[in-house]
Amino acid sequence: MQSEFWLHCWQQQRTGFHQYEIHPLLPVVISQLSWDQSKAVFAPLSGKSLDLWWLARYGKVIGAELSELACQQFYQQQNQSFSVSAQDDFQYFSHQSVDIWQGDYFALKPEQVADIGLIYDRAALIALPAQMRIDYVQQLKALCPGPVSLVLLSLEYPEHEMSGPPFSVTEQEVRQLFDFASSIELLAMRNLTGRLFAQRQFNVSKLVEKAFWIQW
Ligand SMILES: C[S@@+](CC[C@H](N)C(=O)[O-])C[C@H]1O[C@@H](n2cnc3c(N)ncnc32)[C@H](O)[C@@H]1O
């Protein structure tokens, strides 16, 4: 997916991936894991997800999002004040509990997201086609060398029945992508067949969401 695709989505308000409620698996999954809560939470490809506000109860949250519009809406829709500064190729949106690097995730440097204890991926990996998923994971590892925990919400459907995004990412692929991890645990599953995925209904014969806890 090229950057232009996502920027157009935001400009044209084609944001059916956005959820108007906290992801139902998030509290369930978080209650099952442990991580170093003195460190920050990182949310790559964060959109304007309300989950970031929920995660802020655990400390500082740092998002990374391409679209300036998404970042502005993220704060404005919650009536939160924020400041913006230019830093290298990014704009840094700053707030007392949630900050966002606005720009290209693939251009982020490790020092920009230092000291991360937990990574939260909802609709980030599955937003990307296969080759970009490999690059995404390599960049995640470079940005967060560990020790770190990742909560990954993935999605599976018969690949030939729909072209993404969201892309189908099987459990097998998750295990291959994160083959450097010290542990990969499947914590929860939701059968979404015939049901909505955020605001969208997909015409697929099977749709399953899986929550993984990955540590490295
Ligand atoms: C499917 S949406 C998911 C957003 C959010 N995680 C959520 O759950 O609502 C994917 C997001 O990734 C952003 N994005 C895509 N490519 C990006 C990149 N290279 N750097 C930063 N953000 C990117 C898009 O603008 C979009 O908001």
The ligand as a Tripos MOL2 file, in Angstrom:
@<TRIPOS>MOLECULE
LIG
   27    29     1     0     0
SMALL
NO_CHARGES

@<TRIPOS>ATOM
      1 C1         -6.1900    0.1460    8.7440 C.3       1 LIG1
      2 S1         -5.7060    1.6580    9.4310 S.3       1 LIG1
      3 C2         -5.6260    1.2310   11.1680 C.3       1 LIG1
      4 C3         -5.5500    2.4120   12.0710 C.3       1 LIG1
      5 C4         -5.5930    2.0770   13.5700 C.3       1 LIG1
      6 N1         -4.5560    1.1610   13.9570 N.3       1 LIG1
      7 C5         -6.9510    1.5510   13.9730 C.2       1 LIG1
      8 O1         -7.0160    0.4850   14.5760 O.co2     1 LIG1
      9 O2         -7.9410    2.2430   13.7130 O.co2     1 LIG1
     10 C6         -4.0220    1.8000    8.9510 C.3       1 LIG1
     11 C7         -3.4200    3.1360    9.2770 C.3       1 LIG1
     12 O3         -2.0310    3.1220    8.9520 O.3       1 LIG1
     13 C8         -1.6760    4.3810    8.4530 C.3       1 LIG1
     14 N2         -0.4550    4.1710    7.6580 N.ar      1 LIG1
     15 C9         -0.3350    3.5000    6.4900 C.ar      1 LIG1
     16 N3          0.9360    3.4900    6.0660 N.ar      1 LIG1
     17 C10         1.6610    4.1720    7.0030 C.ar      1 LIG1
     18 C11         3.0450    4.5110    7.1320 C.ar      1 LIG1
     19 N4          3.9470    4.1500    6.1990 N.pl3     1 LIG1
     20 N5          3.4430    5.2170    8.2070 N.ar      1 LIG1
     21 C12         2.5240    5.5770    9.1560 C.ar      1 LIG1
     22 N6          1.2070    5.2820    9.0920 N.ar      1 LIG1
     23 C13         0.7800    4.5960    8.0250 C.ar      1 LIG1
     24 C14        -2.8840    4.8130    7.6440 C.3       1 LIG1
     25 O4         -2.9360    6.2040    7.4310 O.3       1 LIG1
     26 C15        -4.0320    4.2980    8.5210 C.3       1 LIG1
     27 O5         -4.4660    5.2730    9.4270 O.3       1 LIG1
@<TRIPOS>BOND
     1     1     2 1
     2     2     3 1
     3     2    10 1
     4     3     4 1
     5     4     5 1
     6     5     6 1
     7     5     7 1
     8     7     8 2
     9     7     9 1
    10    10    11 1
    11    11    12 1
    12    11    26 1
    13    12    13 1
    14    13    14 1
    15    13    24 1
    16    14    15 ar
    17    14    23 ar
    18    15    16 ar
    19    16    17 ar
    20    17    18 ar
    21    17    23 ar
    22    18    19 1
    23    18    20 ar
    24    20    21 ar
    25    21    22 ar
    26    22    23 ar
    27    24    25 1
    28    24    26 1
    29    26    27 1
@<TRIPOS>SUBSTRUCTURE
     1 LIG1         1 GROUP 0 **** ****
